[in-house]
């Protein structure tokens, strides 16, 4: 099993420190004093052999499923890995969206899969083309991998499209992994977890990006009970019981999630117009407007100019964005706008200044 470098994560772990960091992909991290939390009776260890029962029940209740449909994991990254490891053997055919968040592609490759790609094109607003998916998938396909909201663009998969994807998976007998780590930024019936639409879906999520509770590493998988038994067996290979204090704390926070979510949605709704105004004011940029979340993925008209700008931006403007090469899109860059509005405004001003100066230079 060749675990090659995951280029984006290596960059994220060693990126330059700047004052105006527009490379983040979540709301700010919460501290205990910012939420209602009862520390009484906290323990370092306790019964959690196949999940801490109060946490399993809290997740199940939030989604209207049974506790037997829930597998916990240390974050969404581990949840996605568990699903892939449970379903993929060397030589298996897997369909992965393009562009995508790096590990969504790197994990199947490390597991020896033959990967086919499903284009989510800029020209089509990063929407999922079900006809293209029908051409890419077959009865030989062992897994389809998607994100909703799409990372890096923030575009959603609407309910009718998800229903068609579910019907395709059911017809062909293909499980469909959907990373829903950003989905809770949206509201309404159309944005319920895909697992509630069709049991061929396997959804993953966590308390990280939307809720600012990254350090708890509280992630989960929703799947049918046959699949969850398979997933628990895989988890035995990598994490026998999980961090008990983090699971206990996470279960206690579930009653506060709606209040945290409301603050997160308000922040995004307030910040997105700033980003839209920025993109519209830069002649070299175009974008697909995100449906929600805290990331977007503008495209630059001149790749050479963009490359030079990205190299110099941290030093010349004390500002950072994520280069699009980490998402197979070298003419793009990802902006994270979940930060406080004043820092965002100054970061965008500096980025705009850098873009304007790059126009006057030859590539």
C-alpha positions as CSV (number, residue, x, y, z in Angstrom):
1,X,0.0,0.0,0.0
2,X,2.0,3.0,-1.2
3,X,1.3,6.0,1.0
4,X,2.8,8.8,-1.1
5,X,2.9,12.4,0.1
6,X,-0.4,14.3,0.2
7,X,0.8,17.6,-1.3
8,X,-1.9,19.8,0.0
9,X,-1.6,18.6,3.6
10,X,2.2,18.9,3.5
11,X,1.7,22.5,2.4
12,X,-1.0,23.2,5.0
13,X,1.2,21.8,7.8
14,X,4.2,24.0,6.7
15,X,2.6,27.1,5.1
16,X,4.1,30.5,5.9
17,X,2.8,32.4,8.9
18,X,1.0,35.6,7.7
19,X,-1.2,38.3,9.3
20,X,-3.9,37.9,6.8
21,X,-4.6,34.2,6.3
22,X,-7.2,33.6,3.7
23,X,-6.2,29.9,3.4
24,X,-8.4,28.5,6.2
25,X,-11.4,26.3,5.5
26,X,-13.5,26.6,8.6
27,X,-15.0,29.1,11.0
28,X,-12.7,30.1,13.9
29,X,-11.9,27.5,16.6
30,X,-14.2,27.7,19.6
31,X,-12.9,27.6,23.2
32,X,-14.9,26.1,26.1
33,X,-15.7,29.5,27.6
34,X,-17.6,30.4,24.3
35,X,-20.1,27.6,24.6
36,X,-22.4,26.2,27.3
37,X,-20.5,23.2,28.7
38,X,-20.7,21.2,31.9
39,X,-17.3,19.8,33.0
40,X,-18.8,17.9,35.9
41,X,-18.1,14.2,35.9
42,X,-15.6,14.2,32.9
43,X,-13.5,11.1,32.7
44,X,-10.3,10.1,31.0
45,X,-11.7,6.6,30.1
46,X,-14.9,4.6,30.0
47,X,-16.9,2.2,27.9
48,X,-16.6,3.1,24.2
49,X,-15.6,-0.2,22.5
50,X,-17.7,0.4,19.4
51,X,-18.4,4.0,20.0
52,X,-19.4,6.0,23.1
53,X,-23.1,5.3,23.4
54,X,-24.3,8.8,24.3
55,X,-22.4,10.2,21.3
56,X,-23.8,7.6,19.0
57,X,-27.3,8.4,20.2
58,X,-26.8,12.1,19.9
59,X,-25.6,11.8,16.3
60,X,-28.4,9.4,15.5
61,X,-31.1,11.6,17.0
62,X,-29.8,14.7,15.1
63,X,-30.2,12.8,11.8
64,X,-33.3,10.7,12.6
65,X,-31.5,7.4,12.2
66,X,-30.7,4.5,14.5
67,X,-27.6,4.4,16.6
68,X,-26.7,1.2,14.6
69,X,-26.4,3.5,11.5
70,X,-23.6,5.5,13.1
71,X,-19.8,4.9,13.2
72,X,-17.7,7.4,14.9
73,X,-14.2,8.5,13.7
74,X,-11.4,10.9,14.5
75,X,-12.7,13.6,12.1
76,X,-14.1,13.4,8.6
77,X,-10.7,12.5,7.2
78,X,-10.6,9.3,9.2
79,X,-14.2,8.7,8.4
80,X,-13.5,8.9,4.6
81,X,-10.5,6.7,5.0
82,X,-12.5,4.0,6.8
83,X,-15.1,4.0,4.1
84,X,-12.5,3.6,1.4
85,X,-10.6,1.0,3.3
86,X,-13.8,-1.0,3.8
87,X,-14.9,-1.0,0.2
88,X,-11.7,-0.8,-2.0
89,X,-9.3,-3.6,-2.9
90,X,-6.3,-3.4,-5.2
91,X,-7.5,-3.1,-8.8
92,X,-11.0,-2.0,-8.0
93,X,-12.6,0.7,-10.1
94,X,-13.5,3.9,-8.2
95,X,-15.0,7.1,-9.6
96,X,-13.8,10.4,-8.0
97,X,-15.0,13.9,-8.8
98,X,-12.5,16.4,-10.3
99,X,-11.4,18.8,-9.0
100,X,-11.4,17.5,-5.5
101,X,-9.9,17.8,-2.0
102,X,-6.5,16.0,-2.3
103,X,-7.1,13.0,0.1
104,X,-10.4,12.1,-1.6
105,X,-8.2,11.1,-4.6
106,X,-5.0,10.1,-2.8
107,X,-6.7,7.5,-0.5
108,X,-8.2,5.4,-3.2
109,X,-4.9,5.5,-5.1
110,X,-3.0,4.4,-2.0
111,X,-5.4,1.5,-1.6
112,X,-4.6,0.4,-5.2
113,X,-7.8,1.5,-6.9
114,X,-8.1,2.2,-10.6
115,X,-9.5,5.7,-10.5
116,X,-11.9,7.2,-13.1
117,X,-12.8,10.9,-12.9
118,X,-16.1,12.7,-12.9
119,X,-15.5,16.2,-14.1
120,X,-17.2,19.0,-12.2
121,X,-16.3,21.8,-14.6
122,X,-15.9,25.5,-13.9
123,X,-17.8,26.3,-17.1
124,X,-20.8,24.3,-15.7
125,X,-20.6,25.9,-12.3
126,X,-19.1,22.8,-10.8
127,X,-22.5,21.1,-10.9
128,X,-22.6,17.3,-11.0
129,X,-23.6,16.1,-14.5
130,X,-25.6,12.8,-13.9
131,X,-25.2,11.8,-17.5
132,X,-21.4,12.0,-17.2
133,X,-21.6,10.0,-14.0
134,X,-23.7,7.3,-15.8
135,X,-20.9,7.1,-18.4
136,X,-18.1,6.9,-15.9
137,X,-19.8,4.3,-13.6
138,X,-20.6,0.7,-14.3
139,X,-21.3,-2.5,-12.5
140,X,-17.6,-2.9,-12.1
141,X,-17.4,0.3,-10.0
142,X,-16.9,-0.4,-6.3
143,X,-17.3,3.2,-5.0
144,X,-18.3,6.7,-6.2
145,X,-16.8,9.6,-4.2
146,X,-18.3,13.1,-4.0
147,X,-18.3,16.2,-1.8
148,X,-21.3,18.3,-0.9
149,X,-20.7,21.2,-0.5
150,X,-18.0,20.8,-3.2
151,X,-14.5,21.4,-1.9
152,X,-13.0,23.7,-3.2
153,X,-15.8,25.6,-4.8
154,X,-18.6,25.7,-2.2
155,X,-21.2,24.6,-4.8
156,X,-23.9,22.3,-3.6
157,X,-25.5,19.2,-5.2
158,X,-29.2,19.9,-5.2
159,X,-31.8,17.4,-4.0
160,X,-33.1,16.3,-7.5
161,X,-29.5,15.6,-8.6
162,X,-28.8,13.7,-5.4
163,X,-32.0,11.6,-6.0
164,X,-30.8,10.8,-9.5
165,X,-27.3,9.8,-8.2
166,X,-28.9,7.6,-5.6
167,X,-31.1,5.9,-8.2
168,X,-28.0,5.2,-10.3
169,X,-26.1,3.8,-7.3
170,X,-29.1,1.6,-6.4
171,X,-29.5,0.3,-9.9
172,X,-25.8,-0.5,-10.3
173,X,-25.3,-1.6,-6.7
174,X,-22.6,1.0,-6.1
175,X,-22.1,2.6,-2.7
176,X,-21.7,6.4,-2.9
177,X,-19.5,8.2,-0.4
178,X,-20.5,11.9,0.1
179,X,-18.3,14.0,2.3
180,X,-20.8,16.4,3.8
181,X,-18.4,18.3,6.1
182,X,-19.7,21.7,4.8
183,X,-23.4,20.8,4.3
184,X,-24.7,22.1,7.6
185,X,-23.9,25.7,6.4
186,X,-27.1,25.3,4.3
187,X,-30.6,25.0,5.7
188,X,-33.9,23.5,4.6
189,X,-35.2,20.1,3.6
190,X,-33.2,20.2,0.3
191,X,-30.0,20.0,2.3
192,X,-30.6,17.1,4.6
193,X,-28.0,14.4,4.6
194,X,-27.9,12.2,1.5
195,X,-28.2,9.1,3.7
196,X,-31.9,10.0,4.3
197,X,-32.5,9.9,0.5
198,X,-31.2,6.5,-0.4
199,X,-29.4,3.8,1.5
200,X,-26.7,3.4,-1.2
201,X,-25.3,6.7,0.2
202,X,-22.7,6.7,2.9
203,X,-22.3,10.1,4.3
204,X,-19.4,11.5,6.4
205,X,-19.3,14.6,8.6
206,X,-17.8,16.1,11.8
207,X,-17.9,19.0,14.3
208,X,-14.9,20.7,12.6
209,X,-15.5,23.1,9.7
210,X,-19.0,24.3,10.5
211,X,-18.8,24.2,14.3
212,X,-15.2,25.3,15.1
213,X,-14.6,22.2,17.3
214,X,-11.7,20.8,15.4
215,X,-9.7,19.7,18.4
216,X,-12.3,17.3,19.5
217,X,-11.8,15.3,16.3
218,X,-15.5,14.2,16.4
219,X,-16.4,12.7,13.0
220,X,-18.9,10.2,12.0
221,X,-20.3,8.0,9.2
222,X,-23.9,7.3,8.4
223,X,-24.6,4.0,6.7
224,X,-26.8,0.9,6.7
225,X,-26.1,-1.5,9.5
226,X,-24.4,-4.1,7.3
227,X,-22.0,-1.4,6.2
228,X,-21.5,-0.1,9.8
229,X,-20.4,-3.5,11.0
230,X,-17.9,-3.6,8.2
231,X,-16.6,-0.2,9.1
232,X,-16.2,-1.0,12.8
233,X,-14.0,-4.0,11.7
234,X,-11.8,-1.6,9.7
235,X,-11.6,0.8,12.6
236,X,-10.2,-1.9,14.8
237,X,-7.1,-1.8,12.6
238,X,-6.4,1.9,13.2
239,X,-8.1,3.1,16.4
240,X,-9.4,0.5,18.8
241,X,-11.7,2.7,20.9
242,X,-11.1,6.4,20.2
243,X,-10.3,9.2,22.6
244,X,-12.8,8.9,25.4
245,X,-12.7,12.4,26.8
246,X,-13.2,13.9,23.4
247,X,-16.2,11.7,22.7
248,X,-17.7,12.5,26.1
249,X,-17.2,16.2,25.5
250,X,-18.6,16.0,22.0
251,X,-21.8,14.2,23.2
252,X,-22.3,17.0,25.8
253,X,-22.0,19.7,23.1
254,X,-24.7,18.3,20.8
255,X,-27.5,20.3,22.6
256,X,-25.5,23.5,21.8
257,X,-25.0,22.7,18.1
258,X,-27.9,24.7,16.8
259,X,-26.8,27.9,18.6
260,X,-23.2,27.4,17.3
261,X,-24.6,26.7,13.8
262,X,-26.6,29.9,13.8
263,X,-23.5,31.9,14.5
264,X,-21.5,30.2,11.8
265,X,-24.2,30.7,9.2
266,X,-24.5,34.4,10.1
267,X,-20.7,34.9,9.8
268,X,-20.8,33.3,6.3
269,X,-23.8,35.3,5.2
270,X,-22.1,38.5,6.3
271,X,-18.7,37.7,4.7
272,X,-19.7,36.3,1.3
273,X,-20.8,39.7,-0.1
274,X,-17.3,41.0,0.7
275,X,-15.8,38.2,-1.3
276,X,-18.3,38.7,-4.2
277,X,-17.5,42.4,-4.4
278,X,-13.8,41.6,-4.4
279,X,-14.1,39.1,-7.3
280,X,-16.3,41.4,-9.3
281,X,-13.9,44.3,-8.9
282,X,-10.9,42.3,-10.2
283,X,-10.8,42.1,-14.1
284,X,-8.6,39.0,-14.1
285,X,-10.9,37.0,-12.0
286,X,-14.1,34.9,-12.5
287,X,-15.8,32.4,-10.2
288,X,-18.7,30.1,-9.6
289,X,-20.7,31.6,-6.8
290,X,-20.7,29.3,-3.8
291,X,-24.0,28.1,-2.5
292,X,-22.7,28.3,1.1
293,X,-19.8,27.5,3.3
294,X,-16.6,29.3,3.9
295,X,-14.5,28.6,0.7
296,X,-14.6,29.7,-2.9
297,X,-12.4,29.0,-5.9
298,X,-11.8,32.0,-8.3
299,X,-10.1,31.5,-11.6
300,X,-7.4,33.8,-13.0
301,X,-7.3,34.6,-16.7
302,X,-3.5,34.3,-16.8
303,X,-1.8,31.3,-15.1
304,X,1.7,32.6,-15.3
305,X,0.7,35.9,-13.6
306,X,-1.1,34.0,-11.0
307,X,1.8,31.7,-10.3
308,X,4.1,34.7,-9.8
309,X,1.5,36.3,-7.5
310,X,1.1,33.3,-5.3
311,X,4.8,32.9,-4.8
312,X,5.2,36.6,-3.7
313,X,2.0,37.2,-1.9
314,X,3.0,36.0,1.6
315,X,6.2,38.2,1.6
316,X,5.0,41.2,-0.4
317,X,1.5,41.5,1.2
318,X,1.6,39.4,4.4
319,X,-1.4,37.4,2.9
320,X,-2.0,33.8,2.0
321,X,-4.5,31.9,-0.2
322,X,-4.4,28.2,-1.3
323,X,-2.9,27.6,-4.7
324,X,-5.2,25.8,-7.1
325,X,-2.6,23.3,-8.0
326,X,-3.5,21.4,-4.9
327,X,-7.0,20.9,-6.4
328,X,-5.8,20.0,-9.9
329,X,-6.7,23.5,-11.1
330,X,-3.5,25.7,-11.6
331,X,-5.4,28.7,-12.8
332,X,-7.4,28.9,-9.6
333,X,-6.8,29.7,-5.9
334,X,-9.0,29.0,-2.9
335,X,-10.1,31.7,-0.5
336,X,-11.3,30.9,3.0
337,X,-13.7,33.6,4.3
338,X,-14.8,32.2,7.7
339,X,-12.5,34.6,9.5
340,X,-13.6,37.9,11.2
341,X,-14.9,40.5,8.8
342,X,-12.2,43.1,9.4
343,X,-9.4,40.7,8.9
344,X,-11.1,39.4,5.7
345,X,-11.6,42.9,4.4
346,X,-7.9,43.8,4.8
347,X,-6.8,40.5,3.4
348,X,-9.0,41.0,0.3
349,X,-7.7,44.5,-0.1
350,X,-4.1,43.3,-0.1
351,X,-4.9,40.5,-2.4
352,X,-6.6,43.0,-4.8
353,X,-3.6,45.2,-4.7
354,X,-1.3,42.3,-5.5
355,X,-3.6,41.3,-8.4
356,X,-3.5,44.9,-9.8
357,X,0.3,45.0,-9.6
358,X,0.5,41.7,-11.4
359,X,-1.4,43.1,-14.3
360,X,1.3,45.7,-15.0
361,X,4.0,43.1,-15.1
362,X,4.8,40.7,-18.0
363,X,4.4,37.0,-17.1
